[in-house]
Every structure is written in structure tokens, then in C-alpha cells.
């Protein structure tokens, strides 16, 4: 069951609520009783790691690294080793 973050706009009370996706939104603040209790936007609590479907199908593991821009300075710029320094 997903956990949603809620916060009251009136009193600032914040709490995580476990609800079904099909449950109605909560609107009444359990702290002050006003109808200013709203669901907050939050980042997901998971990360795709390892060498599973994400790494092999969507991450672009076999693609070439991006070519540097032609007008971008070389990593050795400032040492006198690149054409831009001469």
C-alpha cells in the first residue's frame, strides 16, 4: 500500500498516511480539524540499481560516451598542452 505525505495549510501539521490508491483523499487535518489537509508532492522512495532490465534496456550501457563540443576547452586547457592555449 502506498504512503502519501500530507500537510495542513492552516496549522502546518504534517504526517505520512498509508492509503490504497483507490481511497479518497484526506482533507480534514487530524491536529486542528480544519479542511486544509492536502497531499504533498514527494520523490519516489526507490532506486533502480544493478544490472537488471533498467541497466540493460534503458540506461544505454552499450552506447558511446558523448563527444566533447568542438568549442569546449580541452581537459588539459591551461597547461599549454591543447591547441587553444597555443
PDB file of N, CA, C and O in Angstrom:
ATOM      1  N   UNK A   1       0.848  -1.167   0.000  1.00  0.00           N
ATOM      2  CA  UNK A   1       0.000   0.000   0.000  1.00  0.00           C
ATOM      3  C   UNK A   1       0.904   1.244   0.000  1.00  0.00           C
ATOM      4  O   UNK A   1       1.859   1.297   0.775  1.00  0.00           O
ATOM      5  N   UNK A   2       0.628   2.232  -0.839  1.00  0.00           N
ATOM      6  CA  UNK A   2       1.471   3.431  -0.906  1.00  0.00           C
ATOM      7  C   UNK A   2       1.357   4.309   0.341  1.00  0.00           C
ATOM      8  O   UNK A   2       0.340   4.312   1.034  1.00  0.00           O
ATOM      9  N   UNK A   3       2.418   5.041   0.598  1.00  0.00           N
ATOM     10  CA  UNK A   3       2.440   6.001   1.698  1.00  0.00           C
ATOM     11  C   UNK A   3       2.479   7.391   1.079  1.00  0.00           C
ATOM     12  O   UNK A   3       3.335   7.678   0.242  1.00  0.00           O
ATOM     13  N   UNK A   4       1.561   8.247   1.488  1.00  0.00           N
ATOM     14  CA  UNK A   4       1.456   9.603   0.964  1.00  0.00           C
ATOM     15  C   UNK A   4       1.789  10.605   2.060  1.00  0.00           C
ATOM     16  O   UNK A   4       1.458  10.386   3.225  1.00  0.00           O
ATOM     17  N   UNK A   5       2.438  11.698   1.694  1.00  0.00           N
ATOM     18  CA  UNK A   5       2.743  12.773   2.635  1.00  0.00           C
ATOM     19  C   UNK A   5       1.618  13.802   2.574  1.00  0.00           C
ATOM     20  O   UNK A   5       1.231  14.247   1.494  1.00  0.00           O
ATOM     21  N   UNK A   6       1.104  14.169   3.728  1.00  0.00           N
ATOM     22  CA  UNK A   6       0.049  15.184   3.828  1.00  0.00           C
ATOM     23  C   UNK A   6       0.541  16.313   4.716  1.00  0.00           C
ATOM     24  O   UNK A   6       1.366  16.105   5.607  1.00  0.00           O
ATOM     25  N   UNK A   7       0.023  17.522   4.463  1.00  0.00           N
ATOM     26  CA  UNK A   7       0.357  18.671   5.296  1.00  0.00           C
ATOM     27  C   UNK A   7      -0.849  19.609   5.366  1.00  0.00           C
ATOM     28  O   UNK A   7      -1.559  19.802   4.379  1.00  0.00           O
ATOM     29  N   UNK A   8      -1.065  20.183   6.540  1.00  0.00           N
ATOM     30  CA  UNK A   8      -2.164  21.124   6.751  1.00  0.00           C
ATOM     31  C   UNK A   8      -1.669  22.528   6.431  1.00  0.00           C
ATOM     32  O   UNK A   8      -0.627  22.952   6.931  1.00  0.00           O
ATOM     33  N   UNK A   9      -2.410  23.247   5.601  1.00  0.00           N
ATOM     34  CA  UNK A   9      -2.052  24.610   5.238  1.00  0.00           C
ATOM     35  C   UNK A   9      -2.358  25.592   6.367  1.00  0.00           C
ATOM     36  O   UNK A   9      -1.788  26.683   6.398  1.00  0.00           O
ATOM     37  N   UNK A  10      -3.240  25.229   7.292  1.00  0.00           N
ATOM     38  CA  UNK A  10      -3.608  26.129   8.389  1.00  0.00           C
ATOM     39  C   UNK A  10      -2.617  26.077   9.551  1.00  0.00           C
ATOM     40  O   UNK A  10      -2.093  27.107   9.974  1.00  0.00           O
ATOM     41  N   UNK A  11      -2.364  24.876  10.061  1.00  0.00           N
ATOM     42  CA  UNK A  11      -1.527  24.759  11.264  1.00  0.00           C
ATOM     43  C   UNK A  11      -0.123  24.221  10.987  1.00  0.00           C
ATOM     44  O   UNK A  11       0.732  24.262  11.871  1.00  0.00           O
ATOM     45  N   UNK A  12       0.130  23.715   9.768  1.00  0.00           N
ATOM     46  CA  UNK A  12       1.453  23.207   9.423  1.00  0.00           C
ATOM     47  C   UNK A  12       1.705  21.774   9.842  1.00  0.00           C
ATOM     48  O   UNK A  12       2.809  21.264   9.648  1.00  0.00           O
ATOM     49  N   UNK A  13       0.709  21.109  10.412  1.00  0.00           N
ATOM     50  CA  UNK A  13       0.859  19.711  10.823  1.00  0.00           C
ATOM     51  C   UNK A  13       1.130  18.850   9.585  1.00  0.00           C
ATOM     52  O   UNK A  13       0.430  18.962   8.579  1.00  0.00           O
ATOM     53  N   UNK A  14       2.147  17.995   9.667  1.00  0.00           N
ATOM     54  CA  UNK A  14       2.499  17.117   8.546  1.00  0.00           C
ATOM     55  C   UNK A  14       2.587  15.681   9.038  1.00  0.00           C
ATOM     56  O   UNK A  14       3.056  15.418  10.145  1.00  0.00           O
ATOM     57  N   UNK A  15       2.130  14.754   8.200  1.00  0.00           N
ATOM     58  CA  UNK A  15       2.130  13.343   8.576  1.00  0.00           C
ATOM     59  C   UNK A  15       2.079  12.494   7.321  1.00  0.00           C
ATOM     60  O   UNK A  15       1.487  12.893   6.318  1.00  0.00           O
ATOM     61  N   UNK A  16       2.704  11.314   7.375  1.00  0.00           N
ATOM     62  CA  UNK A  16       2.610  10.344   6.289  1.00  0.00           C
ATOM     63  C   UNK A  16       1.405   9.454   6.543  1.00  0.00           C
ATOM     64  O   UNK A  16       1.175   9.017   7.670  1.00  0.00           O
ATOM     65  N   UNK A  17       0.643   9.189   5.503  1.00  0.00           N
ATOM     66  CA  UNK A  17      -0.578   8.380   5.610  1.00  0.00           C
ATOM     67  C   UNK A  17      -0.493   7.200   4.656  1.00  0.00           C
ATOM     68  O   UNK A  17      -0.154   7.372   3.485  1.00  0.00           O
ATOM     69  N   UNK A  18      -0.798   6.002   5.147  1.00  0.00           N
ATOM     70  CA  UNK A  18      -0.825   4.816   4.307  1.00  0.00           C
ATOM     71  C   UNK A  18      -2.255   4.634   3.792  1.00  0.00           C
ATOM     72  O   UNK A  18      -3.193   4.465   4.571  1.00  0.00           O
ATOM     73  N   UNK A  19      -2.403   4.671   2.459  1.00  0.00           N
ATOM     74  CA  UNK A  19      -3.726   4.576   1.842  1.00  0.00           C
ATOM     75  C   UNK A  19      -3.664   3.714   0.592  1.00  0.00           C
ATOM     76  O   UNK A  19      -2.616   3.577  -0.040  1.00  0.00           O
ATOM     77  N   UNK A  20      -4.792   3.144   0.256  1.00  0.00           N
ATOM     78  CA  UNK A  20      -4.924   2.472  -1.036  1.00  0.00           C
ATOM     79  C   UNK A  20      -4.985   3.538  -2.125  1.00  0.00           C
ATOM     80  O   UNK A  20      -5.372   4.676  -1.859  1.00  0.00           O
ATOM     81  N   UNK A  21      -4.611   3.181  -3.334  1.00  0.00           N
ATOM     82  CA  UNK A  21      -4.690   4.111  -4.449  1.00  0.00           C
ATOM     83  C   UNK A  21      -6.136   4.527  -4.692  1.00  0.00           C
ATOM     84  O   UNK A  21      -6.398   5.656  -5.106  1.00  0.00           O
ATOM     85  N   UNK A  22      -7.066   3.626  -4.438  1.00  0.00           N
ATOM     86  CA  UNK A  22      -8.485   3.904  -4.682  1.00  0.00           C
ATOM     87  C   UNK A  22      -9.156   4.671  -3.539  1.00  0.00           C
ATOM     88  O   UNK A  22     -10.304   5.089  -3.687  1.00  0.00           O
ATOM     89  N   UNK A  23      -8.471   4.868  -2.398  1.00  0.00           N
ATOM     90  CA  UNK A  23      -9.056   5.615  -1.277  1.00  0.00           C
ATOM     91  C   UNK A  23      -9.220   7.094  -1.628  1.00  0.00           C
ATOM     92  O   UNK A  23      -8.457   7.646  -2.420  1.00  0.00           O
ATOM     93  N   UNK A  24     -10.219   7.713  -1.032  1.00  0.00           N
ATOM     94  CA  UNK A  24     -10.439   9.159  -1.230  1.00  0.00           C
ATOM     95  C   UNK A  24      -9.335   9.941  -0.528  1.00  0.00           C
ATOM     96  O   UNK A  24      -8.768   9.483   0.464  1.00  0.00           O
ATOM     97  N   UNK A  25      -9.037  11.131  -1.057  1.00  0.00           N
ATOM     98  CA  UNK A  25      -8.029  11.989  -0.445  1.00  0.00           C
ATOM     99  C   UNK A  25      -8.493  12.432   0.930  1.00  0.00           C
ATOM    100  O   UNK A  25      -9.686  12.643   1.148  1.00  0.00           O
ATOM    101  N   UNK A  26      -7.557  12.575   1.860  1.00  0.00           N
ATOM    102  CA  UNK A  26      -7.882  13.097   3.180  1.00  0.00           C
ATOM    103  C   UNK A  26      -7.908  14.620   3.084  1.00  0.00           C
ATOM    104  O   UNK A  26      -7.045  15.215   2.438  1.00  0.00           O
ATOM    105  N   UNK A  27      -8.877  15.246   3.714  1.00  0.00           N
ATOM    106  CA  UNK A  27      -8.989  16.702   3.643  1.00  0.00           C
ATOM    107  C   UNK A  27      -9.052  17.361   5.012  1.00  0.00           C
ATOM    108  O   UNK A  27      -8.737  18.546   5.127  1.00  0.00           O
ATOM    109  N   UNK A  28      -9.449  16.635   6.057  1.00  0.00           N
ATOM    110  CA  UNK A  28      -9.589  17.205   7.394  1.00  0.00           C
ATOM    111  C   UNK A  28      -8.319  16.925   8.196  1.00  0.00           C
ATOM    112  O   UNK A  28      -7.908  15.773   8.334  1.00  0.00           O
ATOM    113  N   UNK A  29      -7.707  17.969   8.717  1.00  0.00           N
ATOM    114  CA  UNK A  29      -6.467  17.854   9.491  1.00  0.00           C
ATOM    115  C   UNK A  29      -6.757  17.160  10.821  1.00  0.00           C
ATOM    116  O   UNK A  29      -7.671  17.568  11.538  1.00  0.00           O
ATOM    117  N   UNK A  30      -5.983  16.100  11.167  1.00  0.00           N
ATOM    118  CA  UNK A  30      -6.210  15.428  12.448  1.00  0.00           C
ATOM    119  C   UNK A  30      -5.762  16.269  13.652  1.00  0.00           C
ATOM    120  O   UNK A  30      -6.124  15.958  14.786  1.00  0.00           O
ATOM    121  N   UNK A  31      -4.988  17.318  13.419  1.00  0.00           N
ATOM    122  CA  UNK A  31      -4.487  18.153  14.511  1.00  0.00           C
ATOM    123  C   UNK A  31      -5.443  19.305  14.839  1.00  0.00           C
ATOM    124  O   UNK A  31      -5.844  19.476  15.991  1.00  0.00           O
ATOM    125  N   UNK A  32      -5.806  20.096  13.817  1.00  0.00           N
ATOM    126  CA  UNK A  32      -6.648  21.283  14.083  1.00  0.00           C
ATOM    127  C   UNK A  32      -8.097  21.100  13.641  1.00  0.00           C
ATOM    128  O   UNK A  32      -8.954  21.885  14.046  1.00  0.00           O
ATOM    129  N   UNK A  33      -8.398  20.091  12.825  1.00  0.00           N
ATOM    130  CA  UNK A  33      -9.764  19.827  12.404  1.00  0.00           C
ATOM    131  C   UNK A  33     -10.244  20.634  11.211  1.00  0.00           C
ATOM    132  O   UNK A  33     -11.389  20.484  10.785  1.00  0.00           O
ATOM    133  N   UNK A  34      -9.383  21.493  10.662  1.00  0.00           N
ATOM    134  CA  UNK A  34      -9.782  22.283   9.501  1.00  0.00           C
ATOM    135  C   UNK A  34      -9.624  21.470   8.220  1.00  0.00           C
ATOM    136  O   UNK A  34      -8.878  20.491   8.175  1.00  0.00           O
ATOM    137  N   UNK A  35     -10.339  21.894   7.183  1.00  0.00           N
ATOM    138  CA  UNK A  35     -10.334  21.171   5.913  1.00  0.00           C
ATOM    139  C   UNK A  35      -9.215  21.667   4.989  1.00  0.00           C
ATOM    140  O   UNK A  35      -9.441  21.885   3.799  1.00  0.00           O
ATOM    141  N   UNK A  36      -8.016  21.842   5.538  1.00  0.00           N
ATOM    142  CA  UNK A  36      -6.868  22.313   4.761  1.00  0.00           C
ATOM    143  C   UNK A  36      -5.764  21.262   4.688  1.00  0.00           C
ATOM    144  O   UNK A  36      -4.606  21.606   4.450  1.00  0.00           O
ATOM    145  N   UNK A  37      -6.095  20.012   4.885  1.00  0.00           N
ATOM    146  CA  UNK A  37      -5.137  18.900   4.864  1.00  0.00           C
ATOM    147  C   UNK A  37      -5.006  18.445   3.421  1.00  0.00           C
ATOM    148  O   UNK A  37      -5.996  18.019   2.826  1.00  0.00           O
ATOM    149  N   UNK A  38      -3.801  18.522   2.832  1.00  0.00           N
ATOM    150  CA  UNK A  38      -3.624  18.217   1.407  1.00  0.00           C
ATOM    151  C   UNK A  38      -2.418  17.311   1.190  1.00  0.00           C
ATOM    152  O   UNK A  38      -1.445  17.344   1.944  1.00  0.00           O
ATOM    153  N   UNK A  39      -2.509  16.508   0.145  1.00  0.00           N
ATOM    154  CA  UNK A  39      -1.422  15.610  -0.230  1.00  0.00           C
ATOM    155  C   UNK A  39      -0.285  16.427  -0.826  1.00  0.00           C
ATOM    156  O   UNK A  39      -0.523  17.352  -1.602  1.00  0.00           O
ATOM    157  N   UNK A  40       0.954  16.087  -0.464  1.00  0.00           N
ATOM    158  CA  UNK A  40       2.142  16.777  -0.935  1.00  0.00           C
ATOM    159  C   UNK A  40       2.789  16.001  -2.084  1.00  0.00           C
ATOM    160  O   UNK A  40       2.609  14.789  -2.204  1.00  0.00           O
ATOM    161  N   UNK A  41       3.532  16.703  -2.914  1.00  0.00           N
ATOM    162  CA  UNK A  41       4.305  16.069  -3.970  1.00  0.00           C
ATOM    163  C   UNK A  41       5.629  15.640  -3.349  1.00  0.00           C
ATOM    164  O   UNK A  41       6.309  16.447  -2.715  1.00  0.00           O
ATOM    165  N   UNK A  42       5.997  14.374  -3.530  1.00  0.00           N
ATOM    166  CA  UNK A  42       7.231  13.857  -2.946  1.00  0.00           C
ATOM    167  C   UNK A  42       7.957  12.975  -3.954  1.00  0.00           C
ATOM    168  O   UNK A  42       7.346  12.450  -4.885  1.00  0.00           O
ATOM    169  N   UNK A  43       9.245  12.818  -3.766  1.00  0.00           N
ATOM    170  CA  UNK A  43      10.051  11.959  -4.633  1.00  0.00           C
ATOM    171  C   UNK A  43       9.759  10.496  -4.317  1.00  0.00           C
ATOM    172  O   UNK A  43       9.456  10.164  -3.171  1.00  0.00           O
ATOM    173  N   UNK A  44       9.846   9.616  -5.313  1.00  0.00           N
ATOM    174  CA  UNK A  44       9.619   8.202  -5.048  1.00  0.00           C
ATOM    175  C   UNK A  44      10.703   7.646  -4.143  1.00  0.00           C
ATOM    176  O   UNK A  44      11.838   8.123  -4.158  1.00  0.00           O
ATOM    177  N   UNK A  45      10.362   6.655  -3.372  1.00  0.00           N
ATOM    178  CA  UNK A  45      11.295   6.074  -2.414  1.00  0.00           C
ATOM    179  C   UNK A  45      11.982   4.826  -2.907  1.00  0.00           C
ATOM    180  O   UNK A  45      12.174   3.891  -2.129  1.00  0.00           O
ATOM    181  N   UNK A  46      12.359   4.772  -4.167  1.00  0.00           N
ATOM    182  CA  UNK A  46      13.090   3.613  -4.656  1.00  0.00           C
ATOM    183  C   UNK A  46      14.078   4.041  -5.717  1.00  0.00           C
ATOM    184  O   UNK A  46      13.938   5.096  -6.335  1.00  0.00           O
ATOM    185  N   UNK A  47      15.080   3.202  -5.919  1.00  0.00           N
ATOM    186  CA  UNK A  47      16.085   3.480  -6.945  1.00  0.00           C
ATOM    187  C   UNK A  47      16.347   2.188  -7.704  1.00  0.00           C
ATOM    188  O   UNK A  47      16.408   1.110  -7.114  1.00  0.00           O
ATOM    189  N   UNK A  48      16.499   2.307  -9.007  1.00  0.00           N
ATOM    190  CA  UNK A  48      16.795   1.136  -9.832  1.00  0.00           C
ATOM    191  C   UNK A  48      18.307   0.971  -9.886  1.00  0.00           C
ATOM    192  O   UNK A  48      19.010   1.831 -10.416  1.00  0.00           O
ATOM    193  N   UNK A  49      18.812  -0.145  -9.334  1.00  0.00           N
ATOM    194  CA  UNK A  49      20.245  -0.393  -9.289  1.00  0.00           C
ATOM    195  C   UNK A  49      20.537  -1.790  -9.814  1.00  0.00           C
ATOM    196  O   UNK A  49      19.637  -2.616  -9.969  1.00  0.00           O
ATOM    197  N   UNK A  50      21.792  -2.032 -10.080  1.00  0.00           N
ATOM    198  CA  UNK A  50      22.207  -3.367 -10.509  1.00  0.00           C
ATOM    199  C   UNK A  50      22.229  -3.477 -12.014  1.00  0.00           C
ATOM    200  O   UNK A  50      22.183  -2.472 -12.724  1.00  0.00           O
ATOM    201  N   UNK A  51      22.301  -4.699 -12.495  1.00  0.00           N
ATOM    202  CA  UNK A  51      22.392  -4.921 -13.937  1.00  0.00           C
ATOM    203  C   UNK A  51      21.148  -5.640 -14.451  1.00  0.00           C
ATOM    204  O   UNK A  51      21.251  -6.561 -15.262  1.00  0.00           O
ATOM    205  N   UNK A  52      20.003  -5.233 -13.995  1.00  0.00           N
ATOM    206  CA  UNK A  52      18.738  -5.803 -14.439  1.00  0.00           C
ATOM    207  C   UNK A  52      18.217  -5.120 -15.684  1.00  0.00           C
ATOM    208  O   UNK A  52      18.999  -4.566 -16.456  1.00  0.00           O
ATOM    209  N   UNK A  53      16.933  -5.148 -15.893  1.00  0.00           N
ATOM    210  CA  UNK A  53      16.329  -4.613 -17.121  1.00  0.00           C
ATOM    211  C   UNK A  53      16.618  -3.127 -17.309  1.00  0.00           C
ATOM    212  O   UNK A  53      16.796  -2.680 -18.442  1.00  0.00           O
ATOM    213  N   UNK A  54      16.671  -2.354 -16.230  1.00  0.00           N
ATOM    214  CA  UNK A  54      16.906  -0.916 -16.366  1.00  0.00           C
ATOM    215  C   UNK A  54      18.294  -0.654 -16.958  1.00  0.00           C
ATOM    216  O   UNK A  54      18.434   0.124 -17.901  1.00  0.00           O
ATOM    217  N   UNK A  55      19.305  -1.299 -16.406  1.00  0.00           N
ATOM    218  CA  UNK A  55      20.684  -1.062 -16.857  1.00  0.00           C
ATOM    219  C   UNK A  55      20.909  -1.562 -18.278  1.00  0.00           C
ATOM    220  O   UNK A  55      21.684  -0.970 -19.029  1.00  0.00           O
ATOM    221  N   UNK A  56      20.244  -2.632 -18.645  1.00  0.00           N
ATOM    222  CA  UNK A  56      20.495  -3.202 -19.971  1.00  0.00           C
ATOM    223  C   UNK A  56      19.582  -2.632 -21.048  1.00  0.00           C
ATOM    224  O   UNK A  56      19.989  -2.561 -22.208  1.00  0.00           O
ATOM    225  N   UNK A  57      18.373  -2.226 -20.711  1.00  0.00           N
ATOM    226  CA  UNK A  57      17.417  -1.804 -21.728  1.00  0.00           C
ATOM    227  C   UNK A  57      17.217  -0.296 -21.833  1.00  0.00           C
ATOM    228  O   UNK A  57      16.918   0.204 -22.917  1.00  0.00           O
ATOM    229  N   UNK A  58      17.373   0.437 -20.743  1.00  0.00           N
ATOM    230  CA  UNK A  58      17.031   1.853 -20.762  1.00  0.00           C
ATOM    231  C   UNK A  58      18.178   2.778 -20.414  1.00  0.00           C
ATOM    232  O   UNK A  58      18.126   3.958 -20.761  1.00  0.00           O
ATOM    233  N   UNK A  59      19.190   2.306 -19.757  1.00  0.00           N
ATOM    234  CA  UNK A  59      20.261   3.168 -19.293  1.00  0.00           C
ATOM    235  C   UNK A  59      21.246   3.513 -20.402  1.00  0.00           C
ATOM    236  O   UNK A  59      21.976   4.496 -20.282  1.00  0.00           O
ATOM    237  N   UNK A  60      21.286   2.734 -21.476  1.00  0.00           N
ATOM    238  CA  UNK A  60      22.210   2.997 -22.573  1.00  0.00           C
ATOM    239  C   UNK A  60      23.617   2.553 -22.237  1.00  0.00           C
ATOM    240  O   UNK A  60      24.577   3.252 -22.563  1.00  0.00           O
ATOM    241  N   UNK A  61      23.762   1.404 -21.590  1.00  0.00           N
ATOM    242  CA  UNK A  61      25.058   0.908 -21.154  1.00  0.00           C
ATOM    243  C   UNK A  61      26.039   0.637 -22.282  1.00  0.00           C
ATOM    244  O   UNK A  61      27.245   0.722 -22.053  1.00  0.00           O
ATOM    245  N   UNK A  62      25.586   0.316 -23.493  1.00  0.00           N
ATOM    246  CA  UNK A  62      26.486  -0.003 -24.591  1.00  0.00           C
ATOM    247  C   UNK A  62      26.701   1.165 -25.541  1.00  0.00           C
ATOM    248  O   UNK A  62      27.369   1.004 -26.562  1.00  0.00           O
ATOM    249  N   UNK A  63      26.165   2.313 -25.240  1.00  0.00           N
ATOM    250  CA  UNK A  63      26.307   3.449 -26.144  1.00  0.00           C
ATOM    251  C   UNK A  63      27.653   4.134 -25.912  1.00  0.00           C
ATOM    252  O   UNK A  63      28.254   4.010 -24.845  1.00  0.00           O
ATOM    253  N   UNK A  64      28.115   4.863 -26.939  1.00  0.00           N
ATOM    254  CA  UNK A  64      29.380   5.586 -26.851  1.00  0.00           C
ATOM    255  C   UNK A  64      29.211   6.795 -25.933  1.00  0.00           C
ATOM    256  O   UNK A  64      28.121   7.360 -25.836  1.00  0.00           O
ATOM    257  N   UNK A  65      30.286   7.187 -25.265  1.00  0.00           N
ATOM    258  CA  UNK A  65      30.176   8.427 -24.485  1.00  0.00           C
ATOM    259  C   UNK A  65      30.024   9.619 -25.413  1.00  0.00           C
ATOM    260  O   UNK A  65      30.465   9.579 -26.562  1.00  0.00           O
ATOM    261  N   UNK A  66      29.416  10.651 -24.929  1.00  0.00           N
ATOM    262  CA  UNK A  66      29.169  11.843 -25.743  1.00  0.00           C
ATOM    263  C   UNK A  66      30.489  12.470 -26.154  1.00  0.00           C
ATOM    264  O   UNK A  66      31.426  12.556 -25.360  1.00  0.00           O
ATOM    265  N   UNK A  67      30.551  12.909 -27.409  1.00  0.00           N
ATOM    266  CA  UNK A  67      31.743  13.598 -27.917  1.00  0.00           C
ATOM    267  C   UNK A  67      31.778  15.008 -27.330  1.00  0.00           C
ATOM    268  O   UNK A  67      30.730  15.636 -27.180  1.00  0.00           O
ATOM    269  N   UNK A  68      32.973  15.517 -26.993  1.00  0.00           N
ATOM    270  CA  UNK A  68      33.032  16.890 -26.478  1.00  0.00           C
ATOM    271  C   UNK A  68      32.666  17.887 -27.564  1.00  0.00           C
ATOM    272  O   UNK A  68      32.883  17.642 -28.751  1.00  0.00           O
ATOM    273  N   UNK A  69      32.119  18.989 -27.150  1.00  0.00           N
ATOM    274  CA  UNK A  69      31.755  20.033 -28.105  1.00  0.00           C
ATOM    275  C   UNK A  69      33.031  20.606 -28.717  1.00  0.00           C
ATOM    276  O   UNK A  69      34.035  20.738 -28.017  1.00  0.00           O
ATOM    277  N   UNK A  70      33.017  20.951 -30.012  1.00  0.00           N
ATOM    278  CA  UNK A  70      34.233  21.458 -30.648  1.00  0.00           C
ATOM    279  C   UNK A  70      34.748  22.760 -30.037  1.00  0.00           C
ATOM    280  O   UNK A  70      35.957  22.991 -30.040  1.00  0.00           O
ATOM    281  N   UNK A  71      33.879  23.607 -29.520  1.00  0.00           N
ATOM    282  CA  UNK A  71      34.325  24.874 -28.957  1.00  0.00           C
ATOM    283  C   UNK A  71      34.640  24.784 -27.467  1.00  0.00           C
ATOM    284  O   UNK A  71      35.056  25.770 -26.859  1.00  0.00           O
ATOM    285  N   UNK A  72      34.441  23.597 -26.874  1.00  0.00           N
ATOM    286  CA  UNK A  72      34.718  23.421 -25.459  1.00  0.00           C
ATOM    287  C   UNK A  72      36.218  23.252 -25.248  1.00  0.00           C
ATOM    288  O   UNK A  72      36.877  22.600 -26.058  1.00  0.00           O
ATOM    289  N   UNK A  73      36.774  23.820 -24.183  1.00  0.00           N
ATOM    290  CA  UNK A  73      38.197  23.671 -23.932  1.00  0.00           C
ATOM    291  C   UNK A  73      38.551  22.230 -23.595  1.00  0.00           C
ATOM    292  O   UNK A  73      37.741  21.487 -23.040  1.00  0.00           O
ATOM    293  N   UNK A  74      39.749  21.859 -23.933  1.00  0.00           N
ATOM    294  CA  UNK A  74      40.254  20.524 -23.660  1.00  0.00           C
ATOM    295  C   UNK A  74      40.417  20.353 -22.154  1.00  0.00           C
ATOM    296  O   UNK A  74      40.592  21.341 -21.441  1.00  0.00           O
ATOM    297  N   UNK A  75      40.363  19.097 -21.647  1.00  0.00           N
ATOM    298  CA  UNK A  75      40.606  18.898 -20.223  1.00  0.00           C
ATOM    299  C   UNK A  75      42.005  19.371 -19.809  1.00  0.00           C
ATOM    300  O   UNK A  75      42.232  19.681 -18.640  1.00  0.00           O
ATOM    301  N   UNK A  76      42.943  19.428 -20.768  1.00  0.00           N
ATOM    302  CA  UNK A  76      44.295  19.880 -20.459  1.00  0.00           C
ATOM    303  C   UNK A  76      44.459  21.374 -20.655  1.00  0.00           C
ATOM    304  O   UNK A  76      45.577  21.878 -20.549  1.00  0.00           O
ATOM    305  N   UNK A  77      43.388  22.101 -20.936  1.00  0.00           N
ATOM    306  CA  UNK A  77      43.460  23.522 -21.210  1.00  0.00           C
ATOM    307  C   UNK A  77      44.028  24.263 -19.989  1.00  0.00           C
ATOM    308  O   UNK A  77      43.665  23.988 -18.845  1.00  0.00           O
ATOM    309  N   UNK A  78      44.913  25.195 -20.269  1.00  0.00           N
ATOM    310  CA  UNK A  78      45.547  25.944 -19.202  1.00  0.00           C
ATOM    311  C   UNK A  78      46.944  25.447 -18.895  1.00  0.00           C
ATOM    312  O   UNK A  78      47.716  26.119 -18.211  1.00  0.00           O
ATOM    313  N   UNK A  79      47.267  24.262 -19.406  1.00  0.00           N
ATOM    314  CA  UNK A  79      48.599  23.706 -19.172  1.00  0.00           C
ATOM    315  C   UNK A  79      49.518  23.939 -20.354  1.00  0.00           C
ATOM    316  O   UNK A  79      50.711  23.645 -20.273  1.00  0.00           O
ATOM    317  N   UNK A  80      48.983  24.467 -21.464  1.00  0.00           N
ATOM    318  CA  UNK A  80      49.762  24.678 -22.660  1.00  0.00           C
ATOM    319  C   UNK A  80      49.782  23.470 -23.575  1.00  0.00           C
ATOM    320  O   UNK A  80      50.480  23.473 -24.589  1.00  0.00           O
ATOM    321  N   UNK A  81      49.018  22.426 -23.230  1.00  0.00           N
ATOM    322  CA  UNK A  81      49.029  21.189 -23.999  1.00  0.00           C
ATOM    323  C   UNK A  81      47.940  21.117 -25.044  1.00  0.00           C
ATOM    324  O   UNK A  81      47.941  20.193 -25.857  1.00  0.00           O
ATOM    325  N   UNK A  82      47.010  22.054 -25.054  1.00  0.00           N
ATOM    326  CA  UNK A  82      45.907  21.978 -26.015  1.00  0.00           C
ATOM    327  C   UNK A  82      46.070  23.053 -27.099  1.00  0.00           C
ATOM    328  O   UNK A  82      46.776  24.038 -26.882  1.00  0.00           O
ATOM    329  N   UNK A  83      45.425  22.877 -28.267  1.00  0.00           N
ATOM    330  CA  UNK A  83      45.542  23.853 -29.357  1.00  0.00           C
ATOM    331  C   UNK A  83      45.032  25.237 -28.970  1.00  0.00           C
ATOM    332  O   UNK A  83      45.520  26.231 -29.509  1.00  0.00           O
ATOM    333  N   UNK A  84      44.077  25.338 -28.063  1.00  0.00           N
ATOM    334  CA  UNK A  84      43.532  26.634 -27.679  1.00  0.00           C
ATOM    335  C   UNK A  84      44.541  27.470 -26.884  1.00  0.00           C
ATOM    336  O   UNK A  84      44.459  28.698 -26.871  1.00  0.00           O
ATOM    337  N   UNK A  85      45.492  26.802 -26.223  1.00  0.00           N
ATOM    338  CA  UNK A  85      46.483  27.511 -25.408  1.00  0.00           C
ATOM    339  C   UNK A  85      47.642  28.041 -26.266  1.00  0.00           C
ATOM    340  O   UNK A  85      48.350  28.952 -25.836  1.00  0.00           O
ATOM    341  N   UNK A  86      47.845  27.493 -27.458  1.00  0.00           N
ATOM    342  CA  UNK A  86      48.980  27.895 -28.303  1.00  0.00           C
ATOM    343  C   UNK A  86      48.654  29.090 -29.142  1.00  0.00           C
ATOM    344  O   UNK A  86      49.498  29.556 -29.908  1.00  0.00           O
TER     345      UNK A  86
END
